[in-house]
Amino acid sequence: MNGRTLPSWDALTHVKRIGWEAAAQAVAMAVLPSSLDLTSHDDEELETDILSEN
């Protein structure tokens, strides 16, 4: 990385943290299958679905 190091999470400003989080969400949305709709589940139902798959 050209000898550069990334700053720690604590060193980032609030706005930069939001930017990193938004970028991570965009990558996750692009990588995860579109059939995975997390908005249609409540937390308990989602947990049950995930555990029953294993």
VENHU-V415818 format. One record per residue. N is the residue number from 1. SS is DSSP state (helix for helix, strand for strand, loop for the rest). OMEGA is omega in degrees with one decimal (* if undefined). BURIAL is + if it has 9 or more other ideal C-beta (glycine too) atoms within 8 Angstrom, else -. Layout:
# VENHU-V415818
{{N	SS	OMEGA	BURIAL} {N	SS	OMEGA	BURIAL}}
This chain:
# VENHU-V415818
{{1	loop	176.6	-} {2	loop	178.5	-} {3	loop	-179.8	-} {4	loop	175.4	-} {5	loop	178.2	-} {6	loop	177.2	-} {7	loop	177.4	-} {8	loop	179.5	-} {9	helix	-178.8	-} {10	helix	-178.9	-} {11	helix	-179.5	-} {12	loop	174.7	+} {13	loop	-179.7	-} {14	helix	-178.4	-} {15	helix	178.9	-} {16	helix	176.1	-} {17	helix	178.4	+} {18	helix	178.0	-} {19	helix	177.7	-} {20	helix	-179.4	+} {21	helix	178.4	-} {22	helix	178.6	-} {23	helix	179.4	-} {24	helix	177.9	-} {25	helix	179.4	-} {26	helix	178.0	-} {27	helix	-179.8	-} {28	helix	179.9	-} {29	helix	179.8	-} {30	helix	-175.1	-} {31	helix	-177.7	-} {32	loop	178.1	-} {33	loop	-178.2	-} {34	loop	179.0	-} {35	loop	178.9	-} {36	loop	-178.2	-} {37	loop	-177.1	-} {38	helix	-177.7	-} {39	helix	-176.4	-} {40	helix	-178.1	-} {41	loop	166.1	+} {42	loop	-173.8	-} {43	helix	-177.2	-} {44	helix	179.4	-} {45	helix	179.4	-} {46	helix	179.0	+} {47	helix	179.2	-} {48	helix	178.6	-} {49	helix	-177.8	+} {50	helix	-178.5	-} {51	helix	-178.0	-} {52	helix	179.1	-} {53	helix	-176.4	-} {54	loop	*	-}}
